[in-house]
Amino acid sequence: MNRRFLALLLIPFLLFALGTAGYMLIEGWNFVDAFYMTAITLSTVGFGEVRALSLYGRIFTVVLLVAGVAFVAYGLDYLLTANLGNSWRKRRMKRLIESLENHVIVCGYGRVGQSAVTALLGSKRQVVVIERDGGKTAVLDDLDLPYLIGDATKDEVLQQAGIERAWGVLVCTGEDARNLFIVLSARALNANLYIVTRSVDAENERKMRRAGANRVVSPYQIGGQHMANIIIRPHVTDFFDVVTLDGGIELWVEELIVSETSELVGRTVGQANIRQETGVSIIAMLRENHSYIPDAHTVLQAGDELIVIGTREQLTKLEKLTGISLAHI
């Protein structure tokens, strides 16, 4: 778009320069007469010729006239396409975001944000991206997902992204100060959000949590731990990489919450017979912020979070038993 706009500014100067030089060379006119003839030709005002034109002068005038008309057509097409296209795109984006619920807002589309969006798009979760750099518009357009170009530290931008209806926020910018401010704003706008933020400096983790972040992630720390795990337990690491990063095996690790209306409430894990009924294996259970591995005598309660592993088909079966969709966890 910037190149087209630059061309829109330069082409008139080039046409005037070409026309003036052409009349001076072909007809031998002085600069003023040549420039005037170029002006009335390109503007198509219909004034008479400055002087009688030779055959080559008339041919040159026709060429110059066609070039001028083509430029006007190009300019109008650009202006209409740019203005109407942008307006239509913004209206469409606004309507789409307003229709979303329980979506995830990703603030910052750098390397960490791109990786997060890729993972989210592989799930059932709907995503809205907020990016401050307008130069990434073309990249975001190719993703075909709703996004906003703006500053996520501003309340109005977060509200445009539907933060009141969102399930969670991923704060992925490369500046801890910005991340902290976004966390504060997001928590103030929606007290029920699940907020995960990036922390470049591990020392800022406590501040992030005080500001309202549920989880604080340090990419450098996680990367170091992962590298160490590859050395210590390579086969275990490879397995979980394949499972959690969708590397080909149709296994997924998911969280499912037992709803109040679920038929599992009040039954033990053994009585529920989840493994035999669905094929899903329970890895762990979270209850009142405590995690443990349930046994066959563990009684399931409403609000229990089950960490499970299975195929998508198996997880869908368990989803029906828990009563809460994977898309609304």
Order of alpha helices (4+ residues) and beta strands (2+ residues): alpha-alpha-alpha-beta-alpha-beta-alpha-beta-alpha-beta-alpha-beta-alpha-beta-alpha-alpha-beta-alpha-alpha-beta-beta-beta-alpha
